[in-house]
Amino acid sequence: MAQVLEFKLPDLGEGLTEALIVTWMVQVGDVVAVDQPVVEVETAKAMVEVPCPYAGVVTARFGEEGTELPVGAPLLTVAVGPAEEGSAAEGSGNVLVGYGTAEPPARRRRVRPTGLTSGTGRAAAANGSGAGPGVVAIQASAEVGTAAVRAGVEETTDRADGPVPVISPLVRRLARQGGLDLRELTGSGPDGLILRADVEDVLRVAAVQGRTTAGPPADVNDRPAPAPSSVPVAEGTRIPLKGLRGTVADKLTRSRREIPDATCWVDADATELLRARAAMNAVGGPKISLLALLARICTAALAKYPELNARVDTQAREIVLLDAVHLGFAAQTERGLVVPVVRDAHARSAESLGAEFARLTEAARVGGLKPTELTGGTFTLNNYGVFGVDGSTPIINHPEAAMLGVGRIVPKPWVHDGELAARQVVQLSLTFDHRVCDGGTAGGFLRHVADCVEQPAVLLRTL
């Protein structure tokens, strides 16, 4: 007896709602083991290999390479035989958010194998699995299992006049918010499955027609064309906002929509900081990077001004001051901008910070960052001086409360000890959430950072 289990796309990180399928690592009919990677996805600015929590035979895959799936949507189905049911029920040890060892997998329907064929025998031999009768029976039932899973999807959907071919809870929420009746919508997915794009297209047509609610949607193939605009649409190359670029766009838009941010800045003489770094590196041992020194200055300033290491709980209408500093830092890679997070930065020395920056930067460069290394930040340090610019007004990394920007360090005329001299000058800028503090706190933080840059000995008071 084989049982078909459905593996849904798990939540791969804080705030994620969907993932882009990059590469399928298994085919329908392949035998998989517990925690074997089955698909590579891109989300939260990272490439992630998703392991399967079940052992058995893959009976169906949902989504082609290059398409997006919402979190909670079926990813694949696995036919599990009697020998594998015990290990599957124990759960996977390679836990991702949304599945793992806490609960046994939900049981669907059992599928009886219909017999063995020479084709399935050859498939087992080709996989080199040394499969016994139990595994061969699973392979023989793969095709039946796929049909059972599809039937199971229909059984779990809402019914009124008939089944509603919807899997994703995100699609249901979008339809509910837009006043759509999903029973009257024809989906463009496999077997008429209603996708997110189907709902969004209907809502977009409704908006063009000037309706406040979508009303009964037309068939997806009979939607009216948008009314011609008086302004011609320019021709050009269209780049879909999905995957990495889509994640960045959504996060930045949410930040600007929800956070009333303000920016203050100051020029600082970094000559002494550069000399201090040169002296540290002259005594041997691991080299201390300028970013590590700036990070150490940030953690010292946050200890003095904890209001900026916080977030706003909008539902409770409370400001939450956070105990630990998880420091994010902007890193540019070939795949785009990512913000890795150094955990417990407040408890690290400059040397430890430098080592962690180097490790995370290399992982970002090769696309090997884990979702946990890209989420959970409480404050961000953005060194845009590497791009050769002096200043910026960065967008806060939601839901954090502040971001410190550092421009390039260049020789400039500066009054030092009462005389005009050429000094190494840097512009520091602080963008902060005006809900968590006023300008006095933000200015005090930035001034403390500038004082430490100009006179590194000031740091000794906090060590």
C-alpha positions as CSV (number, residue, x, y, z in Angstrom):
1,M,0.0,0.0,0.0
2,A,1.4,3.4,-0.9
3,Q,0.4,6.8,0.4
4,V,0.7,10.0,-1.5
5,L,2.0,12.9,0.6
6,E,2.0,16.5,-0.5
7,F,5.0,18.7,0.1
8,K,4.2,22.4,0.1
9,L,6.6,25.3,-0.4
10,P,7.8,26.1,3.1
11,D,8.3,29.6,4.5
12,L,12.0,30.2,3.8
13,G,12.4,33.3,5.8
14,E,10.9,36.3,7.6
15,G,8.3,38.1,5.6
16,L,8.5,36.0,2.4
17,T,5.3,35.2,0.4
18,E,6.7,33.5,-2.7
19,A,9.7,31.9,-4.3
20,L,11.0,31.7,-7.9
21,I,11.7,28.1,-9.1
22,V,15.3,28.2,-10.5
23,T,16.2,24.5,-11.1
24,W,14.3,21.3,-10.4
25,M,16.7,18.7,-9.1
26,V,14.3,15.7,-9.4
27,Q,12.0,14.4,-12.1
28,V,8.7,12.7,-11.8
29,G,9.4,9.0,-11.1
30,D,12.6,9.6,-9.2
31,V,13.2,8.0,-5.9
32,V,14.0,10.6,-3.1
33,A,15.3,10.2,0.4
34,V,14.4,12.2,3.5
35,D,16.1,15.7,3.4
36,Q,17.3,15.2,-0.2
37,P,17.3,18.6,-2.0
38,V,14.6,18.5,-4.7
39,V,14.5,22.1,-6.0
40,E,16.6,25.2,-6.0
41,V,14.6,28.4,-5.5
42,E,15.5,32.1,-5.3
43,T,13.9,34.2,-2.6
44,A,14.9,36.8,0.0
45,K,17.9,37.5,-2.2
46,A,19.4,34.1,-1.8
47,M,19.5,30.8,-3.7
48,V,18.2,28.1,-1.5
49,E,18.1,24.3,-2.0
50,V,14.8,23.0,-0.6
51,P,15.0,19.5,1.0
52,C,12.0,17.1,0.9
53,P,10.8,15.8,4.3
54,Y,9.6,12.5,2.8
55,A,11.2,9.4,1.3
56,G,9.5,7.8,-1.7
57,V,8.8,8.3,-5.4
58,V,8.0,11.7,-6.9
59,T,4.6,11.6,-8.5
60,A,4.1,15.2,-9.5
61,R,5.8,18.6,-9.6
62,F,4.0,21.9,-9.5
63,G,5.5,24.9,-11.4
64,E,8.0,25.1,-14.2
65,E,11.5,26.6,-13.9
66,G,11.3,30.4,-14.0
67,T,7.8,30.6,-12.4
68,E,6.9,31.8,-9.0
69,L,5.0,29.9,-6.3
70,P,3.4,31.4,-3.2
71,V,4.4,30.0,0.2
72,G,2.1,27.2,1.1
73,A,1.4,26.1,-2.5
74,P,2.1,22.5,-3.4
75,L,5.6,22.0,-4.6
76,L,5.6,18.2,-5.3
77,T,3.9,15.0,-4.2
78,V,5.7,11.8,-3.1
79,A,4.3,8.3,-3.0
80,V,5.4,6.8,0.2
81,G,5.4,3.0,0.7
82,P,4.9,1.1,4.0
83,A,8.7,1.0,4.7
84,E,9.0,4.7,4.3
85,E,5.9,5.8,6.2
86,G,7.6,5.4,9.5
87,S,10.6,7.6,8.6
88,A,8.3,10.2,7.0
89,A,6.1,10.3,10.1
90,E,9.1,10.9,12.3
91,G,9.7,14.1,10.2
92,S,12.7,15.6,8.6
93,G,15.7,16.8,10.6
94,N,16.6,19.5,8.1
95,V,13.9,21.9,9.3
96,L,12.6,24.8,7.3
97,V,9.9,27.1,8.5
98,G,6.6,25.4,7.7
99,Y,7.6,21.8,8.1
100,G,9.9,19.6,10.0
101,T,10.0,17.5,13.1
102,A,7.3,19.0,15.2
103,E,4.3,17.3,13.6
104,P,3.9,14.2,11.5
105,P,2.9,14.9,7.9
106,A,-0.8,15.2,7.2
107,R,-2.2,12.0,5.7
108,R,-4.0,12.0,2.5
109,R,-5.5,9.0,0.7
110,R,-3.9,5.6,0.3
111,V,-3.3,4.4,-3.2
112,R,-3.3,0.7,-4.1
113,P,-0.6,-0.2,-6.7
114,T,-2.2,-1.6,-9.9
115,G,0.6,-4.0,-10.8
116,L,4.2,-3.8,-12.1
117,T,5.4,-3.2,-15.6
118,S,8.6,-3.8,-17.3
119,G,8.9,0.0,-17.6
120,T,8.8,0.5,-13.9
121,G,11.3,-2.2,-13.3
122,R,13.7,-0.5,-15.8
123,A,13.2,2.8,-14.0
124,A,14.2,1.2,-10.7
125,A,17.3,-0.3,-12.2
126,A,18.2,3.0,-13.9
127,N,18.1,4.8,-10.5
128,G,20.5,2.2,-9.1
129,S,18.4,2.1,-6.0
130,G,18.5,-1.7,-5.5
131,A,14.8,-1.3,-4.8
132,G,12.9,-4.1,-3.2
133,P,9.3,-5.0,-3.8
134,G,8.1,-2.1,-1.6
135,V,9.9,0.6,-3.6
136,V,8.9,-1.0,-6.9
137,A,5.3,-1.0,-5.8
138,I,5.6,2.7,-5.0
139,Q,7.0,3.4,-8.5
140,A,4.2,1.4,-10.0
141,S,1.7,3.6,-8.3
142,A,3.3,6.9,-9.1
143,E,0.8,7.7,-12.0
144,V,-2.2,6.7,-9.8
145,G,-0.7,8.8,-7.0
146,T,-0.7,11.9,-9.1
147,A,-4.3,11.5,-9.9
148,A,-5.1,10.9,-6.3
149,V,-3.3,14.1,-5.2
150,R,-5.2,16.1,-7.8
151,A,-8.4,14.7,-6.5
152,G,-7.3,15.5,-3.0
153,V,-6.8,19.1,-4.0
154,E,-10.3,19.3,-5.2
155,E,-11.6,17.7,-2.0
156,T,-9.9,20.3,0.1
157,T,-11.2,23.3,-1.8
158,D,-14.4,25.2,-1.0
159,R,-17.5,23.8,-2.6
160,A,-20.7,25.5,-3.5
161,D,-21.9,24.7,-7.0
162,G,-18.7,22.8,-7.6
163,P,-15.0,22.5,-6.6
164,V,-12.9,25.7,-6.8
165,P,-9.5,24.9,-8.3
166,V,-7.5,27.0,-6.0
167,I,-4.5,25.8,-3.9
168,S,-2.8,29.0,-2.7
169,P,-4.2,30.8,0.4
170,L,-2.6,33.9,-1.1
171,V,-4.9,33.7,-4.1
172,R,-7.9,33.2,-1.9
173,R,-7.0,36.3,0.1
174,L,-6.5,38.4,-3.0
175,A,-9.8,37.3,-4.4
176,R,-11.6,38.0,-1.1
177,Q,-10.1,41.5,-0.8
178,G,-11.1,42.3,-4.4
179,G,-14.6,41.0,-4.1
180,L,-14.1,38.2,-6.6
181,D,-16.1,35.0,-6.8
182,L,-13.5,32.3,-7.6
183,R,-16.3,29.9,-8.8
184,E,-16.8,32.2,-11.8
185,L,-13.1,32.5,-12.7
186,T,-11.4,30.2,-15.2
187,G,-7.8,29.5,-14.2
188,S,-4.8,29.5,-16.6
189,G,-2.9,26.9,-14.6
190,P,-2.8,23.1,-15.1
191,D,-6.3,21.5,-15.1
192,G,-7.8,25.0,-14.7
193,L,-5.9,25.8,-11.5
194,I,-6.5,29.5,-10.6
195,L,-3.2,31.3,-10.2
196,R,-2.3,34.6,-8.6
197,A,-1.9,36.2,-12.0
198,D,-5.4,35.3,-12.9
199,V,-6.9,37.1,-9.9
200,E,-4.6,40.1,-10.4
201,D,-5.5,40.4,-14.1
202,V,-9.2,40.5,-13.3
203,L,-8.7,43.1,-10.6
204,R,-6.6,45.2,-13.0
205,V,-9.3,45.1,-15.7
206,A,-11.8,46.1,-13.0
207,A,-9.6,49.1,-12.1
208,V,-9.3,50.2,-15.7
209,Q,-13.1,50.1,-16.1
210,G,-13.5,52.3,-13.0
211,R,-15.2,49.8,-10.8
212,T,-14.6,50.0,-7.1
213,T,-15.0,46.2,-6.8
214,A,-14.3,43.6,-9.4
215,G,-17.8,42.1,-9.5
216,P,-18.4,38.9,-11.4
217,P,-15.2,38.3,-13.4
218,A,-15.3,37.4,-17.1
219,D,-13.6,34.3,-18.4
220,V,-9.9,34.7,-18.4
221,N,-9.8,34.3,-22.2
222,D,-12.6,36.9,-22.8
223,R,-11.3,39.8,-20.8
224,P,-11.7,43.2,-22.4
225,A,-8.7,45.1,-23.5
226,P,-7.8,48.2,-21.5
227,A,-9.1,51.4,-22.8
228,P,-6.6,53.2,-25.0
229,S,-4.6,55.9,-23.3
230,S,-4.1,59.4,-24.6
231,V,-0.4,58.9,-23.9
232,P,1.3,56.3,-26.1
233,V,3.1,53.5,-24.4
234,A,6.8,53.6,-25.2
235,E,8.3,50.5,-26.7
236,G,11.2,48.9,-24.9
237,T,12.5,45.9,-23.1
238,R,10.3,44.6,-20.2
239,I,12.0,43.1,-17.2
240,P,9.6,41.2,-14.9
241,L,9.8,42.3,-11.3
242,K,10.2,38.8,-9.8
243,G,12.7,36.8,-7.9
244,L,15.5,39.0,-6.4
245,R,14.4,42.2,-8.1
246,G,10.8,41.6,-7.1
247,T,11.7,41.0,-3.5
248,V,13.8,44.1,-3.3
249,A,11.0,46.2,-5.0
250,D,8.3,44.9,-2.5
251,K,10.5,45.5,0.5
252,L,11.5,49.0,-0.4
253,T,8.0,50.0,-1.4
254,R,6.7,48.7,2.0
255,S,9.4,50.7,3.8
256,R,8.5,53.9,2.1
257,R,4.8,53.3,2.6
258,E,4.9,52.4,6.3
259,I,7.9,54.2,7.8
260,P,8.0,58.0,8.2
261,D,11.7,58.4,7.7
262,A,14.0,61.4,8.1
263,T,17.7,61.8,7.3
264,C,20.5,63.8,9.0
265,W,24.1,63.9,8.1
266,V,27.5,65.2,9.1
267,D,31.0,65.4,7.7
268,A,33.7,63.9,9.9
269,D,37.5,63.9,9.8
270,A,38.5,60.2,9.5
271,T,42.2,60.8,9.4
272,E,42.8,59.4,13.0
273,L,40.5,56.4,12.3
274,L,42.6,55.4,9.4
275,R,45.8,55.8,11.4
276,A,44.3,53.7,14.2
277,R,43.5,51.0,11.7
278,A,47.0,51.0,10.3
279,A,48.5,50.7,13.8
280,M,46.2,47.7,14.6
281,N,47.2,45.9,11.4
282,A,50.9,46.6,11.9
283,V,51.1,44.4,15.0
284,G,50.3,41.2,13.1
285,G,47.3,38.9,13.3
286,P,44.1,39.1,11.1
287,K,43.7,42.4,9.3
288,I,41.0,44.7,10.7
289,S,38.8,46.2,8.0
290,L,37.4,49.7,8.0
291,L,33.9,48.2,7.9
292,A,34.6,46.3,11.1
293,L,35.8,49.4,12.9
294,L,32.7,51.3,11.7
295,A,30.5,48.4,12.9
296,R,32.2,48.5,16.3
297,I,31.5,52.2,16.5
298,C,27.8,51.5,15.5
299,T,27.3,49.0,18.3
300,A,28.8,51.4,20.8
301,A,26.5,54.2,19.7
302,L,23.5,51.9,19.8
303,A,24.3,51.0,23.4
304,K,24.1,54.7,24.2
305,Y,21.0,55.3,22.0
306,P,19.0,52.1,22.1
307,E,15.9,53.8,20.6
308,L,17.5,53.2,17.2
309,N,17.9,49.5,17.7
310,A,14.1,48.9,17.7
311,R,11.1,48.3,15.7
312,V,7.5,49.4,15.7
313,D,4.6,47.0,16.5
314,T,1.9,48.8,14.5
315,Q,-0.9,46.5,15.8
316,A,-0.1,47.0,19.5
317,R,1.0,50.6,18.9
318,E,4.2,50.0,20.8
319,I,7.9,50.7,20.2
320,V,9.9,47.5,20.9
321,L,13.5,48.1,22.1
322,L,15.6,45.1,21.2
323,D,18.1,43.6,23.5
324,A,20.6,42.3,20.8
325,V,22.1,44.1,17.9
326,H,21.9,42.0,14.7
327,L,23.8,44.2,12.3
328,G,22.9,44.0,8.6
329,F,25.4,45.4,6.0
330,A,24.8,46.1,2.4
331,A,26.8,43.9,0.0
332,Q,26.7,44.3,-3.8
333,T,27.0,41.0,-5.7
334,E,26.6,40.0,-9.4
335,R,23.0,39.0,-8.5
336,G,22.2,42.3,-7.0
337,L,22.2,44.0,-3.6
338,V,21.9,41.7,-0.5
339,V,22.0,42.6,3.2
340,P,23.6,39.7,5.2
341,V,23.2,39.9,9.0
342,V,25.9,39.6,11.6
343,R,24.3,38.0,14.7
344,D,25.0,39.5,18.1
345,A,27.2,42.2,16.8
346,H,27.1,44.0,20.1
347,A,29.1,41.1,21.7
348,R,31.8,41.0,19.1
349,S,35.2,42.6,18.9
350,A,36.4,44.5,15.8
351,E,38.4,41.4,14.8
352,S,35.4,39.1,15.2
353,L,33.2,41.5,13.2
354,G,35.8,41.6,10.4
355,A,35.9,37.8,10.2
356,E,32.1,37.5,10.1
357,F,31.9,40.2,7.4
358,A,34.4,38.4,5.3
359,R,32.6,35.0,5.7
360,L,29.2,36.4,4.8
361,T,30.5,38.5,1.9
362,E,32.1,35.4,0.3
363,A,28.9,33.5,0.8
364,A,26.9,36.3,-0.8
365,R,29.3,36.4,-3.7
366,V,28.7,32.7,-4.6
367,G,25.0,32.8,-3.7
368,G,25.4,30.6,-0.7
369,L,23.7,32.7,2.0
370,K,21.1,30.9,4.1
371,P,17.7,32.5,4.6
372,T,18.5,32.9,8.3
373,E,21.6,34.9,7.4
374,L,19.5,37.4,5.4
375,T,16.7,38.1,8.0
376,G,16.3,39.3,11.5
377,G,18.5,42.4,11.3
378,T,17.9,45.2,13.8
379,F,20.1,47.9,12.3
380,T,21.9,48.3,9.0
381,L,25.3,49.7,8.1
382,N,25.5,50.8,4.4
383,N,29.0,51.6,3.0
384,Y,28.1,53.2,-0.3
385,G,31.4,54.9,-0.4
386,V,32.7,51.9,-2.3
387,F,30.7,53.2,-5.3
388,G,32.6,56.4,-5.2
389,V,29.8,58.6,-3.9
390,D,29.8,61.0,-0.9
391,G,26.3,60.9,0.4
392,S,22.9,59.2,0.1
393,T,19.4,59.1,1.7
394,P,19.0,55.3,2.0
395,I,15.7,53.6,2.4
396,I,15.3,51.9,5.8
397,N,15.5,48.1,5.7
398,H,11.9,47.3,7.0
399,P,11.1,46.6,9.8
400,E,14.2,48.1,11.3
401,A,14.3,51.7,12.7
402,A,17.5,53.1,11.2
403,M,20.3,52.8,8.8
404,L,23.8,54.5,8.9
405,G,25.3,55.4,5.6
406,V,29.0,55.9,5.0
407,G,30.4,57.8,2.0
408,R,33.8,57.6,0.4
409,I,36.8,58.9,2.4
410,V,38.7,61.5,0.4
411,P,41.2,64.3,1.1
412,K,39.5,67.6,1.6
413,P,40.5,71.0,3.0
414,W,39.7,70.9,6.8
415,V,40.5,73.2,9.7
416,H,42.6,71.1,12.1
417,D,44.1,72.6,15.3
418,G,43.3,76.0,14.1
419,E,45.0,75.6,10.7
420,L,43.8,74.7,7.2
421,A,45.0,71.2,6.3
422,A,44.3,68.4,3.9
423,R,42.4,65.7,5.9
424,Q,40.6,62.5,5.1
425,V,37.0,63.4,5.3
426,V,33.9,61.2,5.2
427,Q,30.2,62.0,5.1
428,L,28.0,60.1,7.5
429,S,24.2,60.0,7.1
430,L,21.5,58.5,9.4
431,T,18.1,57.7,8.1
432,F,15.7,56.9,11.0
433,D,12.1,56.1,11.7
434,H,10.7,59.3,13.2
435,R,8.2,57.2,15.2
436,V,10.8,55.7,17.4
437,C,12.6,59.0,18.3
438,D,13.0,62.7,17.5
439,G,15.8,64.6,16.0
440,G,17.6,65.1,19.3
441,T,18.2,61.3,19.7
442,A,19.1,60.8,16.0
443,G,21.4,63.7,16.1
444,G,23.0,62.5,19.3
445,F,23.6,59.1,17.8
446,L,25.2,60.5,14.6
447,R,27.3,62.9,16.6
448,H,28.6,60.1,18.8
449,V,29.5,58.1,15.7
450,A,31.3,61.1,14.2
451,D,33.2,61.7,17.4
452,C,34.4,58.1,17.4
453,V,35.5,58.4,13.8
454,E,37.4,61.6,14.5
455,Q,38.9,60.4,17.9
456,P,38.9,56.6,18.1
457,A,40.0,56.9,21.7
458,V,36.4,57.8,22.5
459,L,35.6,54.1,22.0
460,L,37.7,53.2,25.0
461,R,35.0,54.6,27.3
462,T,32.6,51.9,26.1
463,L,34.9,48.9,26.0
